[in-house]
């Protein structure tokens, strides 16, 4: 039966060519969009994780409750012991401690008086003698001028702030902030380089310094605001991160103790839950759109094709075939068309997505005024899902379209079909 239907489709191009072209185009777009959106969302999530949230984040209960205020007065103490325990308990993860802080950056003139100031938000990370954080945060691609700190007391600031404060490389600046104990802190740094993130909210006033310098400046010896954890064997996995956080909190979070430790998955930090949920369901939205659109197109194509096949249907009824058999054969033809079109569309979609996965698109200029953390290079991501996702709209739409169009066979009277055969 399958061979019979296939031969019929191959010999009568008017029955198969247009539907196969429609299915192939729809499947190609579906496959390409799934790989593109999957790569874009995953890269965006990973960029945000590496820059600020981690796959999971460990902090005190009070710090988590006031997270947007960067409350270092609720920082973790004895962070070296915390880090050692985390590395021992979760050896399959990478852990790093950081300090987030805010303050005022003051630039003095030759006489020591203030000539310019700027509000800043800062980050203390491991810079001296360690390239891990530089590579993780992709800071090399964001270096605008100068160099990274190579000795204590050096700081990097955004290029926009650098120009606003009329600074030169090598100038001394003073950070005015609060210590962990609420006292005023003043600490001198030397500007060694400038960075450009391409994100407006960061470029307005971001400073980056070695974490040991920040500890000295804010009186936070052996303390840190947060410890970030990253899966070493995979990208962010929401279910895995949530499971990890539940287990950690059961063992470490004490009710009523605001300085006890708690762990939060990335989806529980800074409203990332919506973006993660959207990225997980985006492919289903794509499938629904293309199933609906292609079904309507193929339904109309089936109706048009069915009009010119009523003579054929009359002949088949005349030789004893019933309407149910005709209807099933129409659906069978549609299934073959869907499979053929899906194979062609998937192959073309993969060919289009492969260069985007390997080479990517430089998005630095497009994201210059964005308030969302995005990777500098946008890439597609061809996953296992990419290979079969096109078959869902490709096959479903043709079958649904044929089923809708084939209803017309039942609405026609057998006598009319015979008349059309005679005509």
C-alpha positions in Angstrom: 0.0 0.0 0.0 2.8 2.4 0.9 4.6 1.6 -2.3 1.4 2.2 -4.3 0.8 5.6 -2.6 4.5 6.6 -3.1 4.4 5.7 -6.8 1.2 7.8 -7.2 2.8 10.8 -5.6 6.0 10.5 -7.7 4.1 10.2 -10.9 1.6 13.0 -10.3 3.7 16.0 -9.3 0.6 18.2 -9.0 -0.5 16.2 -6.0 2.9 16.2 -4.2 5.1 19.1 -5.3 3.4 22.1 -3.7 2.7 20.3 -0.4 6.3 19.1 -0.2 7.6 22.6 -0.9 5.3 24.1 1.8 6.3 21.4 4.4 10.0 21.7 3.5 10.0 25.5 4.0 8.0 25.3 7.2 10.3 22.6 8.6 13.4 24.4 7.5 12.3 27.6 9.4 11.3 25.6 12.4 14.6 23.8 12.6 16.6 26.9 12.1 14.6 29.0 14.6 14.8 26.2 17.2 18.6 26.0 16.9 19.0 29.8 16.8 16.7 30.5 19.8 18.1 27.6 21.7 21.7 28.9 21.2 20.7 32.5 22.0 18.8 31.7 25.2 21.4 29.2 26.4 24.2 31.7 25.7 22.3 34.5 27.4 21.6 32.3 30.5 25.2 31.2 30.7 26.5 34.8 30.2 24.3 36.0 33.1 25.3 33.0 35.2 29.0 33.6 34.7 28.8 37.3 35.3 26.5 37.6 38.3 24.3 34.7 39.4 26.2 31.5 38.9 24.3 28.3 38.3 23.7 28.3 42.1 24.6 31.0 44.6 25.5 30.5 48.3 25.0 33.4 50.7 23.5 34.2 54.1 19.8 34.2 54.6 19.8 38.0 55.3 22.0 38.7 52.3 19.5 36.9 50.0 16.6 38.8 51.4 18.4 42.1 50.6 20.2 41.0 47.5 19.5 44.0 45.3 21.1 46.3 48.0 24.5 44.4 47.9 24.4 44.2 51.8 27.9 43.3 52.7 27.0 43.8 56.4 25.4 40.4 56.0 28.4 38.8 54.3 29.7 35.3 55.0 32.5 35.1 57.5 35.3 32.5 57.4 34.7 32.1 53.7 37.8 29.9 53.2 36.2 27.2 55.4 32.9 27.6 53.4 34.7 27.2 50.1 36.6 24.2 51.3 33.4 22.5 52.5 31.6 23.3 49.2 34.5 21.9 47.1 34.6 18.7 49.2 30.8 18.2 49.2 30.3 19.1 45.6 33.5 18.1 43.8 31.9 18.1 40.4 31.3 21.8 40.5 33.5 24.9 40.3 33.2 27.4 43.1 34.3 31.0 43.3 33.8 33.7 45.9 33.0 37.3 45.0 32.1 40.7 46.6 29.6 43.1 45.1 29.7 46.6 46.4 28.5 50.2 45.7 30.1 53.5 46.4 31.6 56.7 45.1 34.7 57.0 43.0 36.6 60.2 43.7 39.4 61.6 41.4 41.6 64.3 43.0 43.5 67.1 41.2 47.2 68.0 41.6 46.5 69.6 44.9 44.5 66.6 46.3 41.1 68.3 46.0 38.2 66.6 44.2 38.0 67.4 40.5 35.4 64.7 39.5 33.3 62.0 41.1 31.1 59.2 39.9 28.7 56.7 41.5 29.9 53.2 40.9 28.9 49.6 41.5 31.8 47.3 41.8 32.8 43.7 41.8 35.7 42.1 43.6 36.9 38.9 41.8 40.1 36.8 41.6 42.3 38.7 39.2 45.9 38.5 40.4 47.6 35.3 39.5 44.4 33.6 38.2 42.9 33.8 34.8 39.8 31.7 35.6 37.5 34.6 36.4 38.8 36.7 33.5 38.0 33.8 31.1 34.7 32.9 32.8 33.4 36.5 32.5 34.9 37.0 29.0 36.7 40.1 30.2 39.4 39.9 27.5 36.9 40.7 24.8 35.6 43.6 26.9 39.0 45.2 27.6 38.9 48.6 25.9 42.3 50.2 26.9 45.1 49.5 29.2 45.6 46.1 30.9 44.3 43.9 33.7 45.6 44.4 37.2 49.0 42.7 37.8 49.7 44.0 41.3 47.7 45.0 44.4 46.0 48.4 44.4 45.0 48.4 40.7 41.4 48.8 39.4 39.6 48.7 36.1 36.6 51.0 35.3 34.2 51.3 32.4 35.3 53.4 29.5 32.2 55.6 29.8 33.0 56.4 33.4 36.6 56.9 32.5 35.7 59.6 30.0 33.1 61.2 32.3 35.6 61.7 35.0 38.3 62.9 32.6 40.8 60.3 33.8 44.0 58.9 32.3 45.6 55.5 32.7 47.8 55.5 35.8 45.6 58.1 37.6 44.9 57.5 41.3 41.3 57.4 42.4 39.7 56.9 45.8 36.8 54.5 46.5 34.4 55.8 49.1 32.1 53.1 50.4 31.0 51.3 53.6 32.9 48.5 55.4 31.3 45.3 56.4 30.6 46.8 59.8 28.9 49.9 58.5 31.8 52.3 58.9 33.0 54.6 56.1 35.7 53.2 54.0 38.2 55.1 51.8 40.8 53.2 49.7 43.1 54.4 47.0 43.4 52.6 43.7 45.4 53.2 40.4 43.4 52.9 37.2 45.2 50.4 35.0 42.6 49.7 32.3 39.1 50.4 31.0 36.4 48.0 29.9 33.3 48.2 27.8 30.5 45.7 28.3 28.1 47.0 25.6 25.3 47.1 28.2 24.2 50.5 29.3 23.4 49.6 32.9 26.9 48.3 33.4 28.9 50.9 31.3 27.5 53.8 33.3 29.6 53.0 36.4 31.1 49.5 36.8 34.5 49.0 38.5 36.4 45.7 38.8 39.2 45.0 41.2 41.0 42.0 42.8 38.9 40.5 45.6 41.8 40.8 48.1 42.0 44.6 47.5 38.3 44.9 48.0 38.6 42.9 51.2 41.2 45.3 52.6 39.2 48.3 51.4 35.9 47.2 53.0 37.4 45.5 56.1 36.2 42.1 54.9 39.2 39.8 55.7 38.3 36.2 55.0 34.7 37.2 54.1 32.7 37.4 50.9 29.2 38.4 50.0 28.5 35.4 47.8 29.9 32.1 46.5 29.0 31.1 43.0 28.8 27.5 41.8 29.0 26.3 38.2 28.3 22.9 36.8 31.5 21.7 35.2 30.0 19.0 33.0 27.0 20.9 31.5 25.3 24.2 31.0 22.6 25.4 33.5 20.2 22.7 34.4 17.2 24.1 36.3 15.9 20.9 37.8 19.4 19.9 38.9 20.1 23.3 40.4 16.8 23.3 42.3 17.5 19.8 43.6 21.0 20.9 44.7 19.6 23.9 46.5 17.0 22.0 48.4 19.5 19.5 49.7 22.0 22.2 50.7 19.3 24.3 52.5 18.0 21.3 54.4 21.5 20.8 55.9 22.6 24.4 56.3 19.7 26.8 56.6 18.5 27.4 60.2 15.2 29.0 60.8 15.6 32.3 62.6 19.3 32.5 62.0 19.8 35.3 59.5 23.5 34.5 59.1 23.0 30.8 58.3 23.9 29.8 54.8 21.4 29.3 52.0 21.7 28.3 48.4 19.5 29.7 45.6 19.3 28.3 42.0 19.8 30.7 39.2 16.0 30.7 38.5 15.4 32.0 42.0 17.6 35.1 41.6 16.8 38.4 40.0 13.7 37.4 38.1 15.5 34.8 36.0 12.8 32.3 36.4 10.7 33.8 33.6 13.6 33.8 31.1 14.5 30.2 31.9 10.9 29.1 31.7 10.5 30.9 28.4 13.6 29.4 27.0 12.5 25.9 27.9 9.0 26.4 26.2 10.0 28.5 23.2 10.4 25.5 21.0 6.8 24.4 21.7 5.6 27.8 20.8 7.4 27.6 17.5 5.9 24.2 16.8 2.4 25.3 17.6 2.7 28.4 15.3 4.0 26.4 12.3 1.5 23.5 12.8 -1.3 26.0 12.8 0.0 28.0 9.8 1.0 25.1 7.6 -2.2 23.1 8.4 -4.3 26.0 7.0 -2.1 26.3 3.9 -2.1 22.5 3.3 -5.8 22.3 4.0 -6.4 24.8 1.2 -4.0 23.0 -1.0 -5.8 19.8 -0.3 -9.2 21.3 -1.1 -7.9 22.6 -4.4 -6.3 19.3 -5.2 -9.4 17.4 -4.1 -11.6 19.3 -6.6 -9.6 18.0 -9.6 -9.6 14.4 -8.1 -13.3 13.9 -7.8 -13.2 12.0 -11.1 -10.6 9.7 -9.6 -12.7 9.3 -6.5 -15.7 8.3 -8.6 -13.7 5.7 -10.4 -12.5 4.2 -7.2 -16.1 4.1 -5.8 -17.2 2.5 -9.1 -14.8 -0.4 -8.6 -16.0 -1.0 -5.1 -13.8 1.1 -2.9 -15.7 2.9 -0.1 -15.3 6.4 1.2 -13.5 5.3 4.3 -10.8 3.7 2.2 -10.4 6.8 0.0 -10.2 8.9 3.1 -7.5 6.7 4.6 -5.5 6.8 1.4 -5.6 10.6 1.4 -4.3 10.6 5.0 -1.6 8.0 4.0 -0.5 10.2 1.1 -0.3 13.2 3.4 1.8 11.2 5.9 4.3 10.4 3.1 4.4 14.0 1.9 5.0 15.1 5.5 7.9 12.7 6.0 9.5 13.6 2.7 9.1 17.3 3.2 10.3 17.0 6.8 13.5 15.2 5.7 14.2 17.8 3.1 13.4 20.7 5.4 15.4 19.3 8.3 18.5 18.8 6.1 18.3 22.4 4.7 17.6 23.8 8.2 20.7 22.1 9.7 22.8 23.3 6.8 21.7 26.9 7.6 22.2 26.5 11.3 25.6 24.9 11.2 27.6 28.0 10.0 25.8 30.1 12.7 26.8 27.5 15.3 30.5 27.5 14.2 31.1 31.1 13.3 28.2 33.0 15.1 27.1 36.6 14.7 29.0 39.5 16.3 26.3 41.2 18.4 28.3 43.8 20.3 27.0 46.7 18.3 23.4 45.5 18.5 23.6 45.1 22.3 25.3 48.4 22.9 22.2 50.0 24.5 20.7 46.8 26.0 19.9 46.4 29.6 20.1 42.6 29.4 23.3 40.5 29.7 23.9 39.0 26.2 26.9 37.2 24.7 29.1 39.2 22.4 28.8 36.4 19.8 25.4 34.9 19.1 25.5 31.3 18.1 23.0 28.7 17.1 23.0 25.4 19.1 22.3 22.2 17.2 21.0 19.7 19.8 19.3 16.3 19.7 16.0 18.1 19.6 17.0 20.0 16.5 17.1 16.7 14.5 13.5 15.7 15.1 11.6 18.8 16.0 10.8 19.6 12.4 9.0 16.3 11.9 6.3 17.4 14.5 4.9 20.3 12.5 5.9 18.8 9.2 3.9 15.5 9.7 1.1 16.9 11.9 0.3 19.8 9.6 0.1 17.6 6.4 -2.1 15.0 8.2 -4.4 17.6 9.8 -4.6 19.4 6.4 -5.5 16.2 4.6 -8.0 15.2 7.2 -9.7 18.6 7.0 -9.7 18.5 3.2 -10.8 14.9 3.0 -14.0 15.6 4.8 -15.3 16.9 1.5 -15.3 13.3 0.2 -18.0 12.4 2.8 -20.0 15.4 1.9 -20.2 14.5 -1.7 -23.0 12.2 -2.9 -21.8 9.0 -4.7 -24.2 9.8 -7.6 -22.5 13.2 -8.1 -19.1 11.5 -8.1 -20.3 9.2 -10.8 -21.6 12.1 -12.9 -18.3 13.8 -12.6 -16.6 10.6 -13.8 -18.9 10.5 -16.8 -18.2 14.2 -17.5 
